[in-house]
Amino acid sequence: MNTQENEARTSGETAGGWNADAYGRNARFVADMAASLIDWLDPQPGERILDLGCGDGELTLSLTGRGAVVVAADSSPDFVAAARGRGLDAVLADGQRLGDNPRLAGPFDAVFSNAALHWMHRDPQAVIDGVFACLAPGGRFVVEFGGAGNCAPIRDALRAEAEVRGQHPDELDPWFFPEKETYMKQLRSAGFSIAREELFARPTPLPGDMSDWLETLARPFVQAFAAGAPRAEYVAAVRERLVPLMQDADGRWTAPYVRLRFAAIKPA
């Protein structure tokens, strides 16, 4: 999901783009469960902060609420419109090409990102290098995103059913879920020092049915199939594979999230 218009885009490459309303209904937990990441960032009044992959701006409001001056960036026009509707200064920008957008040149006191970097799979090192360049000396890079093993059964089911139906999973898979040490090495190679790092499991109860999750958060896979019966049959088949792994006796779904969280510092 990568446009090359006047302003490029950031938080993921999903066919057909994001729908902010659907995201709010089916994935609000993504922001809610990362609220403690704000404490890692510890934004101060007057600090200039870039929220990279801001989504609909729900979590960004926590930064402005503490008095920070925030530029919110996302790759989705629908998310940017939703963030602007919340009164945020939001721009379309490609997180893998931050230097292309003068609004994001910085210097920023901090770059913050939640649940976005794993969508920037084409060139993860370019994301890190771009963030380093736009930070002021002493600036911090505070992030949570999917780590190795994140939602592995879901990913496996999506890939397997796509292949059964004649698709090439590697061409559809939009995610980058790195090992912690691999990503820390990438950060250090760009010049960052690591102040804090953590990889942890976060089993996450879903607000609705697994099909809602798939249609909202696995769009590159789902939208590879024609609307109507082919798409519905694909979603149903993926869901069926996951019933014994993720649905309890009462019909509730829990997704096996694994999160990588870190705070990195640009040398002063």
N, C-alpha and C positions, 0 to 999 in steps of 0.2 A: 504494500500500500504506500506507494512512493510517488508523489506527483513532482513534476519539475516545472511548476508554475512560478509566478512571481515570488512566492514564498513557498519553500518546500515543506515537508511534513516530518514529524518525529516518532510517535510512540508505537509504531508497528506497521507491518506490511500485511494488511488483511484485505483480501479480495472484497470489493464492494464497500469497503470503509466501515466505520463504526456507527452505531446508532446510540446516541447518548441516553435516550429514554429507556431503551432495552437494557443498557448497561446499568442504569440506575436501579431498575427493577431486579435484575438478576445477578449483579456483581457489586453491589454497594459494599459488601463485606470486604472487598479488596482494600478500600480506603479505611474502613472502620477498624480492621485488624492491624493496620499499620500505624495507628495513632501514636504509639510509643516512639516511633521513628522521629517524630517531631522533637522529643526530648533529647535524642542523640544529636540532632541538629542544633538545638537550643538557640533559635533565632532571636536576635536582639533588635530593639527598635532602631529603625533607620538603616539597617543592613540591606544591601542589595543582593537579592537571591534569585537565581534562575530555578524554576520548577520544570525539570526536563521530563516531558511525557506527562503532562498535568491531567490528562483525561478531562472529565467534565468540571474540574476545578474544586471538587468537594474538599479534598485534603489541602489544597492551596489556601483555602480560606483560613486554615489554622495558622498559616504563616503570616498572612496579612493581619490576622487577629492579634498577633504578638507585636505588631508594629513594623514588620519588615516591609521593604519596598520590593515587590515581587514581579518579575516578568515570567509569565506562564507560557510554555511552548508545547505544542503537540502536533503530530502529523495528521490528525483527523480534522477536517473542516467542521464536522458535526460537534466534536468535542470542543474545539476552539469557540464555536458559536455558543455552546452551553456555558463555557467558562466566562466568556464576555457577558453573557446574560446574568452571571453572578456578580458583575461589576469588576471583573479581573482584567488586567492588562495581558491579553493572551494573543499569541502570534502563531502562525503556521511556520514550522521549521523542521528540517531534517536533522535528527540527532546524530547522524553519521556524517553530516556536513555542516557543522555549526558555524564554521568560518565563512560560509556563503551568505549568512544573514547578519547584516550590520547591527540589528537590534540585539544580537546575542554576543557581540564582541566583548562585552564586559568593560572594565573589570568588575566581576561579581565577588562579593565576600563569601558566597557559598553557592554550590549547585546541589539541589535536592532532587531525588527521583524515587518514586515508588511504583513498582509493578510495571515498569516501562522498558528497562534495558534489555530484558529477555526477548523483546520484539525486534530489537535492532541487531539482527543476526547477520546481516550482510558483511559488516565490518566493525566488530566490537572494539578493536583497537582504535579505530578512527573516532569512536565515541569518547573513549578515554582521553585521547590526545586533544580532541576539541574542547573537552571540559577543562583540561589542564591549561590550555591556552587562554580560555576566557576567565579563569580565576585570577584574582589578585594574589600577590605573594602572601603566604599564610592562609589563603582561602581553603575552605574545606568542601569535600565531596561526600555527601551522605546519602546512602542508597539502600533500598531493599528491592530485590527482584528474585525471580525463580532461580534456584540453585540446582545442582545435579540431582536428578531423581524427582524433580517437581512434577506432580501429577502423572507419574510414569505409566500407570495402568490406562489412563485416559489417552495419553499419547500413543501407546502401543495399540490400543483398540482402533483409534482413528486411522493409524497408518495401515493396520492389517486390513480393515474393511475397505479402505481406499484402494489398496492393491488388488483385493478380490474383484473390485469393480473396474479394473483396468487403468487406474490412475497410478502415477509415480509418486510415492509418498515423499521422497526427498525434494520434489519440486513444490509440494504443498506445505511442508512443515515450516512454520514461521518462527520457531522458537530456538533460543540459545540459552541452555541451562548449564552453566559451567561448574566444574569443580572449584572449590574455594581456593585451593593453593594455585591453580592455574590462573584464576582471575587476579589474585593478589600479585602474582608475578607480572601480569600485564600492567597492573597499576604501577608497580615499582619501576618497570621498564620505561614508563612515561615520565617518571620523576617524582611520583607521590611517595610519601611515607604513610604507613598504615597505623592509625591510632587505635582502631578497634575493628574486630571482624568476628563474624558468627555465621554458622550454617546450622539451621535447625528445622526440624519437622513441625508443621503446624496443621494437623488434621482439621479440616474446615467444614462445618455443617453448611450445606447449601440451602438457600431460601426456598428453592422450588425443586422441580424435577431435573434430572440430569440432561434431558433434552434441551431445557432452557439454557443450561451452561454451555452445551455444545453449540447451540445456535448463536450464542452471544460471544463466546470466547474462543471458539474453534472455527471461525468463519472461513479462513483460507481452505480448510478441508471441506466444510459443509457446502460452500458456494462453488466448489469445483463440480458439483452435480446440479443438473437443471432443476429449476424450481418446479414444485409439484411432486409427483410420485418418486422420481429418482432421488431427490434430496430427502424426502420424508423417509424413504426406505433405508437410506444410508444412516441417517440419524437413529432410526429405530434399531438397526443392526448394531451400531456402536453401543447404544444404550443397553441392549440385551447382553452384550459381552461383559458389561460392567456391573450388572445387577448382583451377581454373587460376590463381587469384590468390594462394592461400595454402598450397597443399599441394605439397611437393617430390616428387621422383621416388621417394623411399623411403616416401612416405605420411605424412611428418611435417608437422604444421601449425605455422605461425607467424602470430601475430596482430599487426597493425600498431598497437600501442599508441602513443599520444602523451600525455605527462603534463605537467601544469602543476603546478609546485611553487613555493611561496613561504613566506617568513617575514615577517609583518607585526606591527607593534608599536603597542599603545595608548599614547598619550602619558602620561608620568608626571604 
